[in-house]
Structure formats: C-alpha cells, structure tokens
Amino acid sequence: MTSVDSLAREVARLRREVAEMRKGQRVAHGATVEDAAIEVRDDAGSLRAIVGQQGDGTTGIQIVNGPPPPEPTPPILTSVLGGVAASWDGLFANGAVIPLDWARIEVHAAADDAFEPGPATLVTTIETAQGATVIVPTETPVHVRLLARSTSGTPSVPSATAGPEGPAPVVSTELLDGIVTETKLAAEAVTAAKIKLGAVGADQLALGVGNLAPDPSFEGPRTAALIDDLPDWTLVTPGSDSPTALHVDCTATATAWKNVELARLPVLPGERHYLALDYRVSTDFDGAGAKVFFRYEDAANAVTGWGVADEPPVLGGPWARVTAQVMAPPETVVAVLVVEASEVTVGEAWFDNVEVRTLVAGGMVAAGTITAAEIAALSVETGHLVAEAVSAEKIAAEAVTAEKIAALAVTTDKLDANAITAGKIAAGSVDATALAADAITGKTITGGEVNGAVVTGGQLRTAASGQRITLNEGNQNKFILYNAAGVAIGEISYRGLGLQGTSGAQIWLNPEATYPYLRFTNAALTNGAVINVVENTPGSANLGMNSGTFTGSGYTNMKWRTFLGEDFWAAERIRDNQQAIIIGGRILMDATSAVVGYVDTITSGTDATTRYSPGVITHRARASIQPTSGGAESSLYVQSGPGQTGNLLSLYNTAAAGYRMQVDLAGNTSIAGTLSAGNIATGTVTITPSAAHTPTSASVNFNVTGSTVRAYATAQTTVPGVRTPAGAFGVTGVGVSSITNNSMLVWVNRENTTATNIHWMVIGS
C-alpha cells in the first residue's frame, strides 16, 4: 500500500513539474498567461510572489511571505504645541541596509513604556525612506516606538522606546505657523482693538473666497477625464512643487492653438478675478506663449471678451508664474477657464498650479483693483485719510496742478534731490547769474557744442578705461563695447555688428557685400564657419553654408558646403581654395532630377551615383544588394508597370554591343552565353562492350541539386539499331540506372565490341 501511495505522489509531482515547464515555455516565447498566475518561490519552496490573476479576481503582482525588515532606529522626540514631534533619521539598528521590499515606518505611541505596537497604538506612518518628522497629538506625556513593514506586510522588530515626552506649553513665541486656525478662535475673539493700525492693508485683503479652479495641480480624476480624448495632452511627473503637471505636445502641421477647458464659472458683468499659472516650455517651443485665460460668454454662448494671464515664454527655462487681474465685460454670464499653448507648430509646454480667485468688493479688495474710475468725485475727503496715507507714489502724474498748491507751500526742504529736471525749467529762466560757481561738477563736455537739445561732435563714453561703452571713439562713427580688461568685445558700425564672447570666440555680421554674411570664428581666429548669400546673376540670392576647414583626402583645407542656388541645391565635400575638387558623399537636386552618391573628381572610375529622374532611376556604379535581415521577401524584386510591353530584365554588354540575357513579360528567357545551373550536369563517357550482344555499363559522377533526379543518354554512332547481316555492326541500345544526386550507371549494347562514346545529361528538380 505504501508503494502505491508513493507512486501516486510521484506521478502528481511530475504532472506539476510538466505544467510548470509548459507555463515557462509559453512565457519564454512571448505567450500570454490566461486566467492564471505565475508563482515565485525561493530555494526552500516557500511562496514569495504571485504574478497574474489573484485570488480575489484582480490582476497584478502580489508580494507575500517576505522576510521581516530590519529594526529601525528609535525616534527622536520634541515637545510641540498640542503634541509631540517624532523624527526618524531614515536609518536602521546596527547599520542594517534598507531592504528592496521596504514599504513604510509605523509610528506607535502609548503612555506605558513597555507597550507592544498594535492597531490601538498606531498614530501615523512615514512613507519616505529618507526619514521624516510627524506629529503625535497628545495632551499627556507618551512613549513612542517605530515599526518597519515590508510590501508583503511583514513587520520588523519594534525599535527601542523613546520618551516620555509631552506637549509644549502655549507661549506666543512658540506658536507654530498654521497651528492656530479659524476654528480655534472664539467668536468675536479678534476685534479692531486687537489689530495694529495699518497691519491689514490691501495686500492682506486681496484674495477672495478661495481658489475656484477645480483640480488646480492636475492630480485628480477630473483632469484625466478632460484629456482622455485629447491625444496631445498627458499628465506627467513631477510638477512645479507638486506631484503632477499637465503636458501638451505642440507638434502640428500648421499653426495651432492647443488648449483645454478646465471649468465654466458663472460671473456677473464687471466682476473681477485674479488669474495665475505656473508654466514652462521646451527649447524648441515656437509659440506665442503658454497662458491661462477666461473666455467670457453671454447667455447665447457668444464671446464677449477675454481675460488673459501670459508673458513672452523663456525657452527651456525653469518653471515661471504668470498673473493677471481681469474683469468681465458687459453682457457676460459665464467665464470659461482655459489653459493654452498659443500659435504653435513644434515644442512642448507644461502647466501647473492654476489659481482663480474672486476679487470681492465691500472692504475686501485686491491691491490695484480700485482705480480713479471706481471713486466718485469728492467722495474721499481729507477727514477720511490717515496721516501720511497719501505719499508721492500714490499721486498720479500731473494730478497736482499749480492752483492746488498754496503760495510758498513748496520750499526747498520739500524737494527731493534731482526732483527738478531740465524739462521742468522754462527756456531762459536759468542764466549764468543763477548758477553757483561750482554748480556743474564731475562732468565734462568736450569737442562739441550744446545747440538746443542736440549735442554734436566729440566722443561720448561711460568711463575713461576698463569696462565701458564709447560712441564715436577716435572720431570714427562706431559704437564700441569694452569688457573689464579694456578689450573691445562688441562693435556696431557701418561695417556691421561684431560680438566677442568671454572665450574670445567671435560672431560678425557684415552688411558691406551685395548681401550681408554671417561669420563664426574661434578665439584663435584660425578657423570659422560662414553663412552667406551670393548674387550669381543680377537680382539672385543664393544661400550658402560653409563649415570650417579640416584635413582630409590628402588636403589640409577641405570643408563641407551646402548651397541653395538658382533652382538647385547641393551638399558636398570640397576643397576650400579649389572648389572644383569634390571628394566624398554628395547630394545634388534640381527641378528635373536628384543625384545622390559618392563623387571623386580627382580619381577617375570611383564615382558611384544614383540619379532619380521622372519615372527613371539610373545607377552609375556596380550594385551590391545585401539585405540586413532575413525573411520571406525577395532580395531583388521586379514588377511590371501598367501597360508595359518591354522586357522585365535585360542585361547588355557594351563592349560586345549585344544583349547577354533577356526575360520578357511571359517569363521567356534568352541567354547568349552558356547556361550553368546547379541542378543540371552533362558529360560524355566511352564504353567498350565486354562482348557482342552483351550490355556493358560505366559509372559517371556528378553533383546536382533537387529531390527528383532524371537522367538521359544517347550514343555517338552512325549505325544506331543496325543488325547483321547488313554488313555493319550497330548500337542496339543505350540506357541508365542507379541514378542519384551524385552518380549513375550508363549502359550500352551493340553487335560488336567497338568502343562507343555515350553523351549523358542529368537534371534535378
């Protein structure tokens, strides 16, 4: 009975192993796991993970039965208002390394120092392996322990106990930011007597009833649903100080405005809002901007106006923020909130942290929202103004006129330095007698004259040496920029625009030719590249781009040139001072053809080009077809065109002035030379019969391909089938036998023993 049980268990084990082997083979060959799961076990056979269909009907990867994580280091406790701050430094006891399946740290607290962590003592968790500080709310001293868990839920040994530690007393200097919230204040606890004069101003009352933008940081299912049918829009990580950002691919075949409507908000005409948005764009972004705006609509959904927050984008820059205050036009009932990448064809844009707030009237107004237009005439009297509330910067230009100033009210002590400029002084009111002897100091005007408001002649400079800007230096009509070392690094003159970087490299834009040209030169001035326009014929503008020179093909001054000429384009490798020398790859295109290939004007017979003309491709070189991969397709494929009457293939020998092979549309093939094929063999064997009227054989060897081999033989004779007594002894028969791919027997029978030549042929198929 025991033997039968053992045999049954062995058969069951083998079945399981065969099933596992089949499962592995299917997965190894890219098959799917259908309505099943793959179990991962360790060398002891313990289940560690389940990949695929789970027991509850879900699908995924479930880690189970993992080893316990190492013991975390004990927490560091600090008293804070309302509780205890518990900090974990991200380390484990005895210098243990964090395991790959670590999931989190549990923070447990209790009044007893010998407590064991359990569901009743769990306060919060730390989800980052870098360590963190969390608050344990308590009104009495507590002890705190930490417990690590793996992704399979296995707990570690609890850390050593820290504490006891209790909450800190409430002292005004120790209040944490945000710990006193609106709900902690008693009704009417804040009165006017508790607020310092001037402490609450327009900036503190700027924002209204909260952010009206739904899902402003694009982290919820609402945004995901909005872009579900918009293939250019995706959610990416990270955002601008947030986990997620909204991303748009700006690629378009024509100028496009790519946008998403985030919300439709009811508004009233004249209602003001504050709009803000974090954005950034890629270095190749070519749009007008990344923006957030309101599209105002009336009851019939007609557009009544726009309220936009945007600015010129910084290509490839960091996150930036745009803000604006906008107002709903007359007849508006709805404001549609939109983010948009405007007027784009290439690049990318990212959006985050949208902010929409109502600017509330009646004492809670945003800075700058009340302008002169909102204040009725004479509604603000001096009795309503706090002392010094109106300063100089609060007075609009020209708002105070002469009739508003009492006689002698403005004295010298009321004037700021430089407050009176030349534009405020009437012509002729200041003469030599009005100037003190040392009234003009530290300034020099030389080489010219003051003629009204125009200064002519002489030189202007910002400094005598070092870093400076000069105009008309040396009586040359130039604007020159010097660096701190006194080196000229920039020039604007009749010669053009020149700039020199800190490395010494230079850019020079020269307009002195028929067309301007742009040169890029290295710091040593030994090499440079040029973009220029050439007038080959009057009125033409041919664009050239030339690289710097380099050593190649036996010359020290080779360069690459791209030239867009009068109805042609060329890209070629040429010699700088002998541009007729072309060596290397070359592209030449014009209105009737395109030529691509290799050109060497020095070495004859080395050119290899392909010319594309209407309906014709011409190769000027030996062709080598080398497919890069296998497959069922032909290496060379020829297909006739509609209405074609010529051959599918023609091989022509120029030297012999004749075709050597032709294949017509029906497949008929003509060959001028000898056809040799691997499945055909021919030859001749001489057989001397051993006796008259006696069949005699000889073996012949060959090598043909094919699974079926057929052979043929015939005798070279003038008396086939002739018998005595006619006077001639003829051949009465020829045959073959024992036919293989490599050999056969050839037979002959005749009425005498004369040696006979037998011609044979073997064909495999």
HELIX and SHEET records of a PDB file:
HELIX    1   1 THR A    2  ALA A   28  1                                  27    
HELIX    2   2 ALA A   93  GLY A   95  5                                   3    
HELIX    3   3 SER A  172  GLU A  174  5                                   3    
HELIX    4   4 GLU A  182  LYS A  184  5                                   3    
HELIX    5   5 ALA A  192  LYS A  194  5                                   3    
HELIX    6   6 ASP A  203  LEU A  205  5                                   3    
HELIX    7   7 PRO A  221  LEU A  226  1                                   6    
HELIX    8   8 ALA A  372  GLU A  374  5                                   3    
HELIX    9   9 THR A  382  HIS A  384  5                                   3    
HELIX   10  10 ALA A  392  LYS A  394  5                                   3    
HELIX   11  11 ALA A  402  LYS A  404  5                                   3    
HELIX   12  12 THR A  412  LYS A  414  5                                   3    
HELIX   13  13 ALA A  422  LYS A  424  5                                   3    
HELIX   14  14 ALA A  432  ALA A  434  5                                   3    
HELIX   15  15 GLU A  473  ASN A  475  5                                   3    
SHEET    1   A 3 ALA A  37  ARG A  41  0                                        
SHEET    2   A 3 LEU A  47  GLN A  53 -1                                        
SHEET    3   A 3 THR A  59  ILE A  63 -1                                        
SHEET    1   B 3 ILE A  76  VAL A  80  0                                        
SHEET    2   B 3 GLY A  83  TRP A  88 -1                                        
SHEET    3   B 3 ALA A 132  PRO A 137 -1                                        
SHEET    1   C 4 LEU A 122  ILE A 126  0                                        
SHEET    2   C 4 TRP A 102  ALA A 110 -1                                        
SHEET    3   C 4 VAL A 142  SER A 150 -1                                        
SHEET    4   C 4 ALA A 162  GLU A 165 -1                                        
SHEET    1   D 5 TRP A 233  VAL A 236  0                                        
SHEET    2   D 5 ALA A 245  ASP A 249 -1                                        
SHEET    3   D 5 GLU A 348  THR A 358 -1                                        
SHEET    4   D 5 ARG A 272  VAL A 281 -1                                        
SHEET    5   D 5 ALA A 320  MET A 327 -1                                        
SHEET    1   E 4 ALA A 256  PRO A 266  0                                        
SHEET    2   E 4 VAL A 334  VAL A 344 -1                                        
SHEET    3   E 4 GLY A 289  GLU A 297 -1                                        
SHEET    4   E 4 VAL A 303  ALA A 309 -1                                        
SHEET    1   F 2 GLU A 449  ASN A 451  0                                        
SHEET    2   F 2 VAL A 454  THR A 456 -1                                        
SHEET    1   G11 LEU A 460  ARG A 461  0                                        
SHEET    2   G11 ARG A 468  LEU A 471 -1                                        
SHEET    3   G11 LYS A 478  TYR A 482 -1                                        
SHEET    4   G11 ALA A 488  SER A 493 -1                                        
SHEET    5   G11 GLY A 496  GLN A 500 -1                                        
SHEET    6   G11 GLN A 506  ASN A 510 -1                                        
SHEET    7   G11 TYR A 517  THR A 521 -1                                        
SHEET    8   G11 GLY A 528  VAL A 534 -1                                        
SHEET    9   G11 ASN A 542  ASN A 546 -1                                        
SHEET   10   G11 TYR A 555  GLY A 565 -1                                        
SHEET   11   G11 PHE A 550  GLY A 552 -1                                        
SHEET    1   H15 LEU A 460  ARG A 461  0                                        
SHEET    2   H15 ARG A 468  LEU A 471 -1                                        
SHEET    3   H15 LYS A 478  TYR A 482 -1                                        
SHEET    4   H15 ALA A 488  SER A 493 -1                                        
SHEET    5   H15 GLY A 496  GLN A 500 -1                                        
SHEET    6   H15 GLN A 506  ASN A 510 -1                                        
SHEET    7   H15 TYR A 517  THR A 521 -1                                        
SHEET    8   H15 GLY A 528  VAL A 534 -1                                        
SHEET    9   H15 ASN A 542  ASN A 546 -1                                        
SHEET   10   H15 TYR A 555  GLY A 565 -1                                        
SHEET   11   H15 PHE A 568  ARG A 575 -1                                        
SHEET   12   H15 ILE A 583  ASP A 590 -1                                        
SHEET   13   H15 ALA A 594  ASP A 600 -1                                        
SHEET   14   H15 ALA A 608  SER A 613 -1                                        
SHEET   15   H15 VAL A 616  HIS A 619 -1                                        
SHEET    1   I 3 LEU A 649  ASN A 653  0                                        
SHEET    2   I 3 GLY A 658  VAL A 663 -1                                        
SHEET    3   I 3 THR A 669  ILE A 671 -1                                        
SHEET    1   J 3 ILE A 680  ILE A 687  0                                        
SHEET    2   J 3 THR A 756  GLY A 764 -1                                        
SHEET    3   J 3 VAL A 709  ALA A 715 -1                                        
SHEET    1   K 3 THR A 696  ASN A 701  0                                        
SHEET    2   K 3 SER A 743  ARG A 750 -1                                        
SHEET    3   K 3 VAL A 731  SER A 737 -1                                        
END                                                                             
